[in-house]
Amino acid sequence: MTTVVINEKTKKGKIILDLIREMNVEKIIEEKKSQHPVFNDITLQAIKEARNGETVKCTNFDDYLNKVK
């Protein structure tokens, strides 16, 4: 099985989908993505901390390594 992602909002995408439908392909799966991403608890906490300015500021990678130890 092969999965192909086609942007059906473009002219070329519409042409490709019409061709696939014309060929009587076994199955076309339409996937509608959520308008709002779903984050896990850890990601939500990190977003909250970043918005509140609770971040580690580093001058370079070595500085980062020293601060996160």
mmCIF file of the N, C-alpha and C atoms, coordinates in Angstrom:
data_MODEL
# 
_entry.id   MODEL 
# 
loop_
_atom_site.group_PDB 
_atom_site.id 
_atom_site.type_symbol 
_atom_site.label_atom_id 
_atom_site.label_alt_id 
_atom_site.label_comp_id 
_atom_site.label_asym_id 
_atom_site.label_entity_id 
_atom_site.label_seq_id 
_atom_site.pdbx_PDB_ins_code 
_atom_site.Cartn_x 
_atom_site.Cartn_y 
_atom_site.Cartn_z 
_atom_site.occupancy 
_atom_site.B_iso_or_equiv 
_atom_site.pdbx_formal_charge 
_atom_site.auth_seq_id 
_atom_site.auth_comp_id 
_atom_site.auth_asym_id 
_atom_site.auth_atom_id 
_atom_site.pdbx_PDB_model_num 
ATOM 1   N N  . MET A 1 1  ? 0.849   -1.175 0.000   1.00 0.00 ? 1  MET A N  1 
ATOM 2   C CA . MET A 1 1  ? 0.000   0.000  0.000   1.00 0.00 ? 1  MET A CA 1 
ATOM 3   C C  . MET A 1 1  ? 0.891   1.234  0.000   1.00 0.00 ? 1  MET A C  1 
ATOM 4   N N  . THR A 1 2  ? 0.468   2.243  -0.729  1.00 0.00 ? 2  THR A N  1 
ATOM 5   C CA . THR A 1 2  ? 1.197   3.499  -0.814  1.00 0.00 ? 2  THR A CA 1 
ATOM 6   C C  . THR A 1 2  ? 0.301   4.629  -0.344  1.00 0.00 ? 2  THR A C  1 
ATOM 7   N N  . THR A 1 3  ? 0.876   5.539  0.412   1.00 0.00 ? 3  THR A N  1 
ATOM 8   C CA . THR A 1 3  ? 0.134   6.701  0.876   1.00 0.00 ? 3  THR A CA 1 
ATOM 9   C C  . THR A 1 3  ? 0.685   7.933  0.171   1.00 0.00 ? 3  THR A C  1 
ATOM 10  N N  . VAL A 1 4  ? -0.204  8.714  -0.407  1.00 0.00 ? 4  VAL A N  1 
ATOM 11  C CA . VAL A 1 4  ? 0.182   9.942  -1.088  1.00 0.00 ? 4  VAL A CA 1 
ATOM 12  C C  . VAL A 1 4  ? -0.637  11.073 -0.485  1.00 0.00 ? 4  VAL A C  1 
ATOM 13  N N  . VAL A 1 5  ? 0.033   12.143 -0.118  1.00 0.00 ? 5  VAL A N  1 
ATOM 14  C CA . VAL A 1 5  ? -0.652  13.311 0.424   1.00 0.00 ? 5  VAL A CA 1 
ATOM 15  C C  . VAL A 1 5  ? -0.801  14.322 -0.701  1.00 0.00 ? 5  VAL A C  1 
ATOM 16  N N  . ILE A 1 6  ? -2.048  14.715 -0.978  1.00 0.00 ? 6  ILE A N  1 
ATOM 17  C CA . ILE A 1 6  ? -2.343  15.637 -2.069  1.00 0.00 ? 6  ILE A CA 1 
ATOM 18  C C  . ILE A 1 6  ? -3.071  16.841 -1.498  1.00 0.00 ? 6  ILE A C  1 
ATOM 19  N N  . ASN A 1 7  ? -2.597  18.025 -1.843  1.00 0.00 ? 7  ASN A N  1 
ATOM 20  C CA . ASN A 1 7  ? -3.275  19.247 -1.420  1.00 0.00 ? 7  ASN A CA 1 
ATOM 21  C C  . ASN A 1 7  ? -4.409  19.499 -2.411  1.00 0.00 ? 7  ASN A C  1 
ATOM 22  N N  . GLU A 1 8  ? -5.622  19.190 -1.991  1.00 0.00 ? 8  GLU A N  1 
ATOM 23  C CA . GLU A 1 8  ? -6.764  19.294 -2.895  1.00 0.00 ? 8  GLU A CA 1 
ATOM 24  C C  . GLU A 1 8  ? -7.209  20.735 -3.124  1.00 0.00 ? 8  GLU A C  1 
ATOM 25  N N  . LYS A 1 9  ? -6.538  21.685 -2.484  1.00 0.00 ? 9  LYS A N  1 
ATOM 26  C CA . LYS A 1 9  ? -6.892  23.085 -2.678  1.00 0.00 ? 9  LYS A CA 1 
ATOM 27  C C  . LYS A 1 9  ? -6.161  23.701 -3.868  1.00 0.00 ? 9  LYS A C  1 
ATOM 28  N N  . THR A 1 10 ? -5.131  22.998 -4.368  1.00 0.00 ? 10 THR A N  1 
ATOM 29  C CA . THR A 1 10 ? -4.388  23.515 -5.513  1.00 0.00 ? 10 THR A CA 1 
ATOM 30  C C  . THR A 1 10 ? -4.982  22.966 -6.804  1.00 0.00 ? 10 THR A C  1 
ATOM 31  N N  . LYS A 1 11 ? -4.680  23.662 -7.905  1.00 0.00 ? 11 LYS A N  1 
ATOM 32  C CA . LYS A 1 11 ? -5.187  23.231 -9.214  1.00 0.00 ? 11 LYS A CA 1 
ATOM 33  C C  . LYS A 1 11 ? -4.647  21.842 -9.574  1.00 0.00 ? 11 LYS A C  1 
ATOM 34  N N  . LYS A 1 12 ? -3.347  21.641 -9.376  1.00 0.00 ? 12 LYS A N  1 
ATOM 35  C CA . LYS A 1 12 ? -2.741  20.341 -9.690  1.00 0.00 ? 12 LYS A CA 1 
ATOM 36  C C  . LYS A 1 12 ? -3.288  19.244 -8.782  1.00 0.00 ? 12 LYS A C  1 
ATOM 37  N N  . GLY A 1 13 ? -3.517  19.569 -7.519  1.00 0.00 ? 13 GLY A N  1 
ATOM 38  C CA . GLY A 1 13 ? -4.073  18.591 -6.596  1.00 0.00 ? 13 GLY A CA 1 
ATOM 39  C C  . GLY A 1 13 ? -5.462  18.135 -7.017  1.00 0.00 ? 13 GLY A C  1 
ATOM 40  N N  . LYS A 1 14 ? -6.276  19.074 -7.469  1.00 0.00 ? 14 LYS A N  1 
ATOM 41  C CA . LYS A 1 14 ? -7.628  18.734 -7.943  1.00 0.00 ? 14 LYS A CA 1 
ATOM 42  C C  . LYS A 1 14 ? -7.565  17.840 -9.175  1.00 0.00 ? 14 LYS A C  1 
ATOM 43  N N  . ILE A 1 15 ? -6.638  18.140 -10.079 1.00 0.00 ? 15 ILE A N  1 
ATOM 44  C CA . ILE A 1 15 ? -6.487  17.323 -11.289 1.00 0.00 ? 15 ILE A CA 1 
ATOM 45  C C  . ILE A 1 15 ? -6.080  15.898 -10.922 1.00 0.00 ? 15 ILE A C  1 
ATOM 46  N N  . ILE A 1 16 ? -5.129  15.770 -10.015 1.00 0.00 ? 16 ILE A N  1 
ATOM 47  C CA . ILE A 1 16 ? -4.666  14.441 -9.602  1.00 0.00 ? 16 ILE A CA 1 
ATOM 48  C C  . ILE A 1 16 ? -5.800  13.658 -8.948  1.00 0.00 ? 16 ILE A C  1 
ATOM 49  N N  . LEU A 1 17 ? -6.559  14.302 -8.065  1.00 0.00 ? 17 LEU A N  1 
ATOM 50  C CA . LEU A 1 17 ? -7.674  13.607 -7.411  1.00 0.00 ? 17 LEU A CA 1 
ATOM 51  C C  . LEU A 1 17 ? -8.738  13.182 -8.417  1.00 0.00 ? 17 LEU A C  1 
ATOM 52  N N  . ASP A 1 18 ? -9.032  14.039 -9.385  1.00 0.00 ? 18 ASP A N  1 
ATOM 53  C CA . ASP A 1 18 ? -9.992  13.661 -10.427 1.00 0.00 ? 18 ASP A CA 1 
ATOM 54  C C  . ASP A 1 18 ? -9.509  12.451 -11.203 1.00 0.00 ? 18 ASP A C  1 
ATOM 55  N N  . LEU A 1 19 ? -8.214  12.424 -11.539 1.00 0.00 ? 19 LEU A N  1 
ATOM 56  C CA . LEU A 1 19 ? -7.642  11.295 -12.258 1.00 0.00 ? 19 LEU A CA 1 
ATOM 57  C C  . LEU A 1 19 ? -7.736  10.014 -11.435 1.00 0.00 ? 19 LEU A C  1 
ATOM 58  N N  . ILE A 1 20 ? -7.423  10.102 -10.155 1.00 0.00 ? 20 ILE A N  1 
ATOM 59  C CA . ILE A 1 20 ? -7.483  8.920  -9.285  1.00 0.00 ? 20 ILE A CA 1 
ATOM 60  C C  . ILE A 1 20 ? -8.913  8.401  -9.184  1.00 0.00 ? 20 ILE A C  1 
ATOM 61  N N  . ARG A 1 21 ? -9.863  9.315  -9.038  1.00 0.00 ? 21 ARG A N  1 
ATOM 62  C CA . ARG A 1 21 ? -11.273 8.889  -8.966  1.00 0.00 ? 21 ARG A CA 1 
ATOM 63  C C  . ARG A 1 21 ? -11.712 8.244  -10.280 1.00 0.00 ? 21 ARG A C  1 
ATOM 64  N N  . GLU A 1 22 ? -11.239 8.786  -11.406 1.00 0.00 ? 22 GLU A N  1 
ATOM 65  C CA . GLU A 1 22 ? -11.585 8.256  -12.726 1.00 0.00 ? 22 GLU A CA 1 
ATOM 66  C C  . GLU A 1 22 ? -11.038 6.848  -12.919 1.00 0.00 ? 22 GLU A C  1 
ATOM 67  N N  . MET A 1 23 ? -9.917  6.567  -12.268 1.00 0.00 ? 23 MET A N  1 
ATOM 68  C CA . MET A 1 23 ? -9.287  5.248  -12.386 1.00 0.00 ? 23 MET A CA 1 
ATOM 69  C C  . MET A 1 23 ? -9.948  4.221  -11.469 1.00 0.00 ? 23 MET A C  1 
ATOM 70  N N  . ASN A 1 24 ? -10.956 4.626  -10.729 1.00 0.00 ? 24 ASN A N  1 
ATOM 71  C CA . ASN A 1 24 ? -11.658 3.725  -9.790  1.00 0.00 ? 24 ASN A CA 1 
ATOM 72  C C  . ASN A 1 24 ? -10.708 3.096  -8.782  1.00 0.00 ? 24 ASN A C  1 
ATOM 73  N N  . VAL A 1 25 ? -9.906  3.923  -8.157  1.00 0.00 ? 25 VAL A N  1 
ATOM 74  C CA . VAL A 1 25 ? -8.987  3.458  -7.128  1.00 0.00 ? 25 VAL A CA 1 
ATOM 75  C C  . VAL A 1 25 ? -9.802  2.871  -5.981  1.00 0.00 ? 25 VAL A C  1 
ATOM 76  N N  . GLU A 1 26 ? -9.243  1.857  -5.355  1.00 0.00 ? 26 GLU A N  1 
ATOM 77  C CA . GLU A 1 26 ? -9.955  1.128  -4.313  1.00 0.00 ? 26 GLU A CA 1 
ATOM 78  C C  . GLU A 1 26 ? -10.461 2.020  -3.186  1.00 0.00 ? 26 GLU A C  1 
ATOM 79  N N  . LYS A 1 27 ? -9.603  2.883  -2.680  1.00 0.00 ? 27 LYS A N  1 
ATOM 80  C CA . LYS A 1 27 ? -10.013 3.681  -1.535  1.00 0.00 ? 27 LYS A CA 1 
ATOM 81  C C  . LYS A 1 27 ? -9.287  5.016  -1.521  1.00 0.00 ? 27 LYS A C  1 
ATOM 82  N N  . ILE A 1 28 ? -10.035 6.084  -1.303  1.00 0.00 ? 28 ILE A N  1 
ATOM 83  C CA . ILE A 1 28 ? -9.450  7.402  -1.080  1.00 0.00 ? 28 ILE A CA 1 
ATOM 84  C C  . ILE A 1 28 ? -9.834  7.798  0.334   1.00 0.00 ? 28 ILE A C  1 
ATOM 85  N N  . ILE A 1 29 ? -8.842  8.029  1.148   1.00 0.00 ? 29 ILE A N  1 
ATOM 86  C CA . ILE A 1 29 ? -9.085  8.402  2.536   1.00 0.00 ? 29 ILE A CA 1 
ATOM 87  C C  . ILE A 1 29 ? -8.950  9.908  2.644   1.00 0.00 ? 29 ILE A C  1 
ATOM 88  N N  . GLU A 1 30 ? -9.979  10.537 3.120   1.00 0.00 ? 30 GLU A N  1 
ATOM 89  C CA . GLU A 1 30 ? -9.915  11.977 3.319   1.00 0.00 ? 30 GLU A CA 1 
ATOM 90  C C  . GLU A 1 30 ? -9.612  12.237 4.784   1.00 0.00 ? 30 GLU A C  1 
ATOM 91  N N  . GLU A 1 31 ? -8.597  13.004 5.005   1.00 0.00 ? 31 GLU A N  1 
ATOM 92  C CA . GLU A 1 31 ? -8.189  13.306 6.366   1.00 0.00 ? 31 GLU A CA 1 
ATOM 93  C C  . GLU A 1 31 ? -8.358  14.792 6.605   1.00 0.00 ? 31 GLU A C  1 
ATOM 94  N N  . LYS A 1 32 ? -9.137  15.119 7.577   1.00 0.00 ? 32 LYS A N  1 
ATOM 95  C CA . LYS A 1 32 ? -9.321  16.516 7.952   1.00 0.00 ? 32 LYS A CA 1 
ATOM 96  C C  . LYS A 1 32 ? -8.516  16.747 9.223   1.00 0.00 ? 32 LYS A C  1 
ATOM 97  N N  . LYS A 1 33 ? -7.568  17.651 9.139   1.00 0.00 ? 33 LYS A N  1 
ATOM 98  C CA . LYS A 1 33 ? -6.748  17.938 10.307  1.00 0.00 ? 33 LYS A CA 1 
ATOM 99  C C  . LYS A 1 33 ? -7.478  18.913 11.216  1.00 0.00 ? 33 LYS A C  1 
ATOM 100 N N  . SER A 1 34 ? -7.256  18.737 12.485  1.00 0.00 ? 34 SER A N  1 
ATOM 101 C CA . SER A 1 34 ? -7.853  19.616 13.479  1.00 0.00 ? 34 SER A CA 1 
ATOM 102 C C  . SER A 1 34 ? -7.333  21.037 13.297  1.00 0.00 ? 34 SER A C  1 
ATOM 103 N N  . GLN A 1 35 ? -8.189  22.012 13.508  1.00 0.00 ? 35 GLN A N  1 
ATOM 104 C CA . GLN A 1 35 ? -7.781  23.404 13.407  1.00 0.00 ? 35 GLN A CA 1 
ATOM 105 C C  . GLN A 1 35 ? -6.826  23.769 14.540  1.00 0.00 ? 35 GLN A C  1 
ATOM 106 N N  . HIS A 1 36 ? -6.962  23.104 15.674  1.00 0.00 ? 36 HIS A N  1 
ATOM 107 C CA . HIS A 1 36 ? -6.136  23.393 16.837  1.00 0.00 ? 36 HIS A CA 1 
ATOM 108 C C  . HIS A 1 36 ? -5.285  22.171 17.153  1.00 0.00 ? 36 HIS A C  1 
ATOM 109 N N  . PRO A 1 37 ? -3.980  22.357 17.258  1.00 0.00 ? 37 PRO A N  1 
ATOM 110 C CA . PRO A 1 37 ? -3.133  21.211 17.579  1.00 0.00 ? 37 PRO A CA 1 
ATOM 111 C C  . PRO A 1 37 ? -3.415  20.703 18.995  1.00 0.00 ? 37 PRO A C  1 
ATOM 112 N N  . VAL A 1 38 ? -3.196  19.428 19.194  1.00 0.00 ? 38 VAL A N  1 
ATOM 113 C CA . VAL A 1 38 ? -3.406  18.818 20.504  1.00 0.00 ? 38 VAL A CA 1 
ATOM 114 C C  . VAL A 1 38 ? -2.032  18.563 21.115  1.00 0.00 ? 38 VAL A C  1 
ATOM 115 N N  . PHE A 1 39 ? -1.791  19.161 22.278  1.00 0.00 ? 39 PHE A N  1 
ATOM 116 C CA . PHE A 1 39 ? -0.506  19.021 22.947  1.00 0.00 ? 39 PHE A CA 1 
ATOM 117 C C  . PHE A 1 39 ? -0.659  18.161 24.194  1.00 0.00 ? 39 PHE A C  1 
ATOM 118 N N  . ASN A 1 40 ? 0.420   17.439 24.536  1.00 0.00 ? 40 ASN A N  1 
ATOM 119 C CA . ASN A 1 40 ? 0.404   16.676 25.779  1.00 0.00 ? 40 ASN A CA 1 
ATOM 120 C C  . ASN A 1 40 ? 0.710   17.607 26.943  1.00 0.00 ? 40 ASN A C  1 
ATOM 121 N N  . ASP A 1 41 ? 0.585   17.103 28.163  1.00 0.00 ? 41 ASP A N  1 
ATOM 122 C CA . ASP A 1 41 ? 0.738   17.932 29.371  1.00 0.00 ? 41 ASP A CA 1 
ATOM 123 C C  . ASP A 1 41 ? 2.130   18.561 29.484  1.00 0.00 ? 41 ASP A C  1 
ATOM 124 N N  . ILE A 1 42 ? 3.156   17.818 29.099  1.00 0.00 ? 42 ILE A N  1 
ATOM 125 C CA . ILE A 1 42 ? 4.519   18.339 29.200  1.00 0.00 ? 42 ILE A CA 1 
ATOM 126 C C  . ILE A 1 42 ? 4.703   19.522 28.248  1.00 0.00 ? 42 ILE A C  1 
ATOM 127 N N  . THR A 1 43 ? 4.186   19.397 27.049  1.00 0.00 ? 43 THR A N  1 
ATOM 128 C CA . THR A 1 43 ? 4.298   20.482 26.069  1.00 0.00 ? 43 THR A CA 1 
ATOM 129 C C  . THR A 1 43 ? 3.518   21.699 26.525  1.00 0.00 ? 43 THR A C  1 
ATOM 130 N N  . LEU A 1 44 ? 2.318   21.488 27.057  1.00 0.00 ? 44 LEU A N  1 
ATOM 131 C CA . LEU A 1 44 ? 1.514   22.606 27.561  1.00 0.00 ? 44 LEU A CA 1 
ATOM 132 C C  . LEU A 1 44 ? 2.235   23.338 28.685  1.00 0.00 ? 44 LEU A C  1 
ATOM 133 N N  . GLN A 1 45 ? 2.888   22.589 29.569  1.00 0.00 ? 45 GLN A N  1 
ATOM 134 C CA . GLN A 1 45 ? 3.644   23.202 30.665  1.00 0.00 ? 45 GLN A CA 1 
ATOM 135 C C  . GLN A 1 45 ? 4.815   24.016 30.112  1.00 0.00 ? 45 GLN A C  1 
ATOM 136 N N  . ALA A 1 46 ? 5.504   23.481 29.100  1.00 0.00 ? 46 ALA A N  1 
ATOM 137 C CA . ALA A 1 46 ? 6.636   24.191 28.503  1.00 0.00 ? 46 ALA A CA 1 
ATOM 138 C C  . ALA A 1 46 ? 6.169   25.484 27.824  1.00 0.00 ? 46 ALA A C  1 
ATOM 139 N N  . ILE A 1 47 ? 5.038   25.446 27.157  1.00 0.00 ? 47 ILE A N  1 
ATOM 140 C CA . ILE A 1 47 ? 4.482   26.647 26.519  1.00 0.00 ? 47 ILE A CA 1 
ATOM 141 C C  . ILE A 1 47 ? 4.157   27.691 27.576  1.00 0.00 ? 47 ILE A C  1 
ATOM 142 N N  . LYS A 1 48 ? 3.547   27.247 28.672  1.00 0.00 ? 48 LYS A N  1 
ATOM 143 C CA . LYS A 1 48 ? 3.187   28.164 29.756  1.00 0.00 ? 48 LYS A CA 1 
ATOM 144 C C  . LYS A 1 48 ? 4.431   28.820 30.348  1.00 0.00 ? 48 LYS A C  1 
ATOM 145 N N  . GLU A 1 49 ? 5.470   28.020 30.593  1.00 0.00 ? 49 GLU A N  1 
ATOM 146 C CA . GLU A 1 49 ? 6.710   28.552 31.153  1.00 0.00 ? 49 GLU A CA 1 
ATOM 147 C C  . GLU A 1 49 ? 7.371   29.539 30.198  1.00 0.00 ? 49 GLU A C  1 
ATOM 148 N N  . ALA A 1 50 ? 7.368   29.234 28.920  1.00 0.00 ? 50 ALA A N  1 
ATOM 149 C CA . ALA A 1 50 ? 7.975   30.141 27.932  1.00 0.00 ? 50 ALA A CA 1 
ATOM 150 C C  . ALA A 1 50 ? 7.221   31.462 27.872  1.00 0.00 ? 50 ALA A C  1 
ATOM 151 N N  . ARG A 1 51 ? 5.910   31.398 27.910  1.00 0.00 ? 51 ARG A N  1 
ATOM 152 C CA . ARG A 1 51 ? 5.114   32.632 27.885  1.00 0.00 ? 51 ARG A CA 1 
ATOM 153 C C  . ARG A 1 51 ? 5.336   33.479 29.132  1.00 0.00 ? 51 ARG A C  1 
ATOM 154 N N  . ASN A 1 52 ? 5.622   32.822 30.246  1.00 0.00 ? 52 ASN A N  1 
ATOM 155 C CA . ASN A 1 52 ? 5.868   33.543 31.497  1.00 0.00 ? 52 ASN A CA 1 
ATOM 156 C C  . ASN A 1 52 ? 7.317   33.986 31.640  1.00 0.00 ? 52 ASN A C  1 
ATOM 157 N N  . GLY A 1 53 ? 8.125   33.720 30.620  1.00 0.00 ? 53 GLY A N  1 
ATOM 158 C CA . GLY A 1 53 ? 9.525   34.127 30.667  1.00 0.00 ? 53 GLY A CA 1 
ATOM 159 C C  . GLY A 1 53 ? 10.407  33.227 31.496  1.00 0.00 ? 53 GLY A C  1 
ATOM 160 N N  . GLU A 1 54 ? 9.917   32.052 31.856  1.00 0.00 ? 54 GLU A N  1 
ATOM 161 C CA . GLU A 1 54 ? 10.689  31.109 32.672  1.00 0.00 ? 54 GLU A CA 1 
ATOM 162 C C  . GLU A 1 54 ? 11.549  30.239 31.755  1.00 0.00 ? 54 GLU A C  1 
ATOM 163 N N  . THR A 1 55 ? 12.552  30.855 31.158  1.00 0.00 ? 55 THR A N  1 
ATOM 164 C CA . THR A 1 55 ? 13.407  30.144 30.224  1.00 0.00 ? 55 THR A CA 1 
ATOM 165 C C  . THR A 1 55 ? 14.859  30.251 30.674  1.00 0.00 ? 55 THR A C  1 
ATOM 166 N N  . VAL A 1 56 ? 15.691  29.385 30.139  1.00 0.00 ? 56 VAL A N  1 
ATOM 167 C CA . VAL A 1 56 ? 17.122  29.421 30.402  1.00 0.00 ? 56 VAL A CA 1 
ATOM 168 C C  . VAL A 1 56 ? 17.759  30.148 29.229  1.00 0.00 ? 56 VAL A C  1 
ATOM 169 N N  . LYS A 1 57 ? 18.445  31.249 29.514  1.00 0.00 ? 57 LYS A N  1 
ATOM 170 C CA . LYS A 1 57 ? 19.098  32.024 28.459  1.00 0.00 ? 57 LYS A CA 1 
ATOM 171 C C  . LYS A 1 57 ? 20.576  31.695 28.464  1.00 0.00 ? 57 LYS A C  1 
ATOM 172 N N  . CYS A 1 58 ? 21.079  31.341 27.286  1.00 0.00 ? 58 CYS A N  1 
ATOM 173 C CA . CYS A 1 58 ? 22.469  30.918 27.156  1.00 0.00 ? 58 CYS A CA 1 
ATOM 174 C C  . CYS A 1 58 ? 23.158  31.707 26.059  1.00 0.00 ? 58 CYS A C  1 
ATOM 175 N N  . THR A 1 59 ? 24.455  31.866 26.212  1.00 0.00 ? 59 THR A N  1 
ATOM 176 C CA . THR A 1 59 ? 25.231  32.577 25.192  1.00 0.00 ? 59 THR A CA 1 
ATOM 177 C C  . THR A 1 59 ? 25.739  31.625 24.111  1.00 0.00 ? 59 THR A C  1 
ATOM 178 N N  . ASN A 1 60 ? 25.947  30.358 24.477  1.00 0.00 ? 60 ASN A N  1 
ATOM 179 C CA . ASN A 1 60 ? 26.388  29.358 23.505  1.00 0.00 ? 60 ASN A CA 1 
ATOM 180 C C  . ASN A 1 60 ? 26.046  27.966 24.047  1.00 0.00 ? 60 ASN A C  1 
ATOM 181 N N  . PHE A 1 61 ? 26.407  26.945 23.298  1.00 0.00 ? 61 PHE A N  1 
ATOM 182 C CA . PHE A 1 61 ? 26.045  25.584 23.686  1.00 0.00 ? 61 PHE A CA 1 
ATOM 183 C C  . PHE A 1 61 ? 26.734  25.141 24.978  1.00 0.00 ? 61 PHE A C  1 
ATOM 184 N N  . ASP A 1 62 ? 27.968  25.517 25.149  1.00 0.00 ? 62 ASP A N  1 
ATOM 185 C CA . ASP A 1 62 ? 28.677  25.161 26.396  1.00 0.00 ? 62 ASP A CA 1 
ATOM 186 C C  . ASP A 1 62 ? 28.000  25.796 27.611  1.00 0.00 ? 62 ASP A C  1 
ATOM 187 N N  . ASP A 1 63 ? 27.579  27.042 27.445  1.00 0.00 ? 63 ASP A N  1 
ATOM 188 C CA . ASP A 1 63 ? 26.844  27.742 28.509  1.00 0.00 ? 63 ASP A CA 1 
ATOM 189 C C  . ASP A 1 63 ? 25.560  26.983 28.822  1.00 0.00 ? 63 ASP A C  1 
ATOM 190 N N  . TYR A 1 64 ? 24.879  26.520 27.805  1.00 0.00 ? 64 TYR A N  1 
ATOM 191 C CA . TYR A 1 64 ? 23.659  25.719 27.983  1.00 0.00 ? 64 TYR A CA 1 
ATOM 192 C C  . TYR A 1 64 ? 23.948  24.459 28.794  1.00 0.00 ? 64 TYR A C  1 
ATOM 193 N N  . LEU A 1 65 ? 24.999  23.739 28.393  1.00 0.00 ? 65 LEU A N  1 
ATOM 194 C CA . LEU A 1 65 ? 25.347  22.501 29.101  1.00 0.00 ? 65 LEU A CA 1 
ATOM 195 C C  . LEU A 1 65 ? 25.638  22.756 30.569  1.00 0.00 ? 65 LEU A C  1 
ATOM 196 N N  . ASN A 1 66 ? 26.300  23.852 30.870  1.00 0.00 ? 66 ASN A N  1 
ATOM 197 C CA . ASN A 1 66 ? 26.605  24.185 32.267  1.00 0.00 ? 66 ASN A CA 1 
ATOM 198 C C  . ASN A 1 66 ? 25.338  24.510 33.059  1.00 0.00 ? 66 ASN A C  1 
ATOM 199 N N  . LYS A 1 67 ? 24.378  25.168 32.423  1.00 0.00 ? 67 LYS A N  1 
ATOM 200 C CA . LYS A 1 67 ? 23.177  25.583 33.135  1.00 0.00 ? 67 LYS A CA 1 
ATOM 201 C C  . LYS A 1 67 ? 22.154  24.469 33.323  1.00 0.00 ? 67 LYS A C  1 
ATOM 202 N N  . VAL A 1 68 ? 22.125  23.494 32.462  1.00 0.00 ? 68 VAL A N  1 
ATOM 203 C CA . VAL A 1 68 ? 21.120  22.436 32.596  1.00 0.00 ? 68 VAL A CA 1 
ATOM 204 C C  . VAL A 1 68 ? 21.598  21.239 33.397  1.00 0.00 ? 68 VAL A C  1 
ATOM 205 N N  . LYS A 1 69 ? 22.860  21.248 33.811  1.00 0.00 ? 69 LYS A N  1 
ATOM 206 C CA . LYS A 1 69 ? 23.394  20.131 34.620  1.00 0.00 ? 69 LYS A CA 1 
ATOM 207 C C  . LYS A 1 69 ? 22.822  20.145 36.005  1.00 0.00 ? 69 LYS A C  1 
# 
